[in-house]
Amino acid sequence: MHPAKSVIYFTTASGAGYGLMVWLAVMGAFGFIPADRPFGIVGFGLAFFLIISGLLSSTGHLGRPERAWRALSQWRSSWLSREGVAAILAFGPTGLYALGWVVLGQNTGPVGLIGIAGALMCLITVYFTSMIYASLKAIPAWSNRWTSLGYLLMALMSGAVLILVLQTIMGIGNSMVALKASVVLIALAGLVKLMYWRSLRNSEPESTTESATGLGKFGQVRMIESPHDEDNYLLKEMGFQIARRHTQKLKRFALAFGFIVPLALVAMISALGMPYALILSVSALISGIVGLVTERWLFFAEAKHVVTLYYNR
Amino acid sequence: MTLLPQNPSKVKLGLVIDLDICVGCHACAVNCKEWNTSGKMAPLTDVDPYGAKPDGVWFNRVHTFEAVDEAAGTSRTVHFPRSCLHCDDAPCVTVCPTGASYKRDEDGIVLINTDICIGCKLCSWACPYGAREYDEDEGVMKKCTLCVDKIYNENLPPESRVPACVSTCPSGARSFGDLGDPDSDVSKLVAAREGYALMPEQGTKPVNRYLPPRPKKIGDEVAPRLLDHHDDSADGAGLLARWVDKILTV
């Protein structure tokens, strides 16, 4: 599949934003971070920036962005529509929680409960985003059980690293919780990604050129003449081949920068403490961004659409 | 509404494509483009049509496949027109977030309301058959309409009320009709020739059917050698005599 930059930014950035929002809610509601106003402004500012810029970016690949509001209407059948509706509904409780924290100086008790409700809405939104891809049977690399798990864990993981960096920079609250959460989530997300790749490697393709043409009973089928000389929309959008040529290298790169390096850096924080904590956590974040963007690029670019069976691709 | 019809009609209009007859002339694709570029989903925009990399919206694409059976030492060349199959369980319809994609209750034709399509392309990702193409110029998706503006058009003579690809096919490889009615001509044709659906494992329940190439005749039934015959009417006469014979025969 053609990896559209707007969609890569949307899924990684809004995922990280929702993840950060979840951790702001959990850490606030359970009293690990006090309702410090500057921390609230920076934390919610960053979370909302990532979420909103991600959602806006997702409209960037639309042919008619001015009609984007119509995408909210078909929630009964369409995961894309459900995702849009959930994203908007999530702004209610998360916005109230942010106001409670920043304006009222409260993040526990009733305000904390609103925060937890917001966190749930954030997770639902990320799940719905993942289902846009996981529901497409024509793209076997996406329609498997690891897709949604990966999206959820990578959102929670980027949120945990983000809140760890914010806590370390601003020196607010007990950062041990964020540290432990980061270690566990990076390890889990990396593991799920490995399982995802393993399942892709081991799965037999359900559809083949033989089943696509129905000519299997006459032998092995291949296209000998294309309907057109130049690439058409289908081949430009779905016949993307570069990633498949370099899959192994890119997977190692994504695995190293997205999971192994951040895990090692975050694990070292507890051993070394300040002032190394700052350098280590920021480095973990930068490495994680590079790794996760590569991972997401690969998620799109590597996926093979069954229509390519008609074109020998 | 992008839910599939709740009470679908029994009528399932669709195409039956005979791969035994198709000669791969692309006339169906060309006439489809001709009709539809001024039809319901008009225009079928071309981008850079006379340049180095021409591209454009087509509803019908004719591939040529080769099926090779190494063990038997046989191979078949099959021309294969590919277009929308108007699936009963059309994934392109249910993924649509706006309600632009829909399947008609009355005859099962899958259409797009291009006035509300946002061009998110998700329907083209959901379709296993590559039936939907994006119009870069208009920013919306386009697809085969089964010539909905032709098959019901009372201004046309009855024999013309079939999709453009069907009326133009010079070899009669394409048939149009109600595949929901087991007694219709197309259903009988499918039954007689063991017509099949493409990629049934995708669960889309296509309406269109393809008829497989007939078995190859191998063995005793050899066509007569036409190159062997010679003119023996002149009884071995010389060049001049044969020339005179020809003139006098006229």
Interface residues (C-beta under 8 A of the other chain):
Chain A: M1 H61 L62 G63 R64 P65 R67 A68 R70 A71 L72 S73 Q74 R76 S77 S78 W79 L80 S81 G84 I132 S135 L136 K137 A138 I139 E206 S207 T209 S211 A212 T213 G214 L215 G216 K217 F218 G219 Q220 V221 R222 M223 I224 E225 S226 P227 H228 E230 D231 N232 Y233 L234 K236 E237 M238 H305 V306 V307 Y310 Y311
Chain B: M1 T2 L3 L4 L19 G24 H26 A29 K53 P54 D55 G56 V57 W58 R61 V62 H63 T64 F65 E66 A67 V68 D69 E70 A72 T74 S75 R76 T77 V78 F80 R82 P91 V93 T94 V95 C96 P97 T98 G99 A100 I116 C117 I118 G119 C120 K121 L122 S124 W125 A126 C127 P128 Y129 G130 E133 Y134 D135 E136 E138 G139 V140 M141 Y196 A197 L198 M199 P200 E201 Q202 G203 Y210 P212 P213
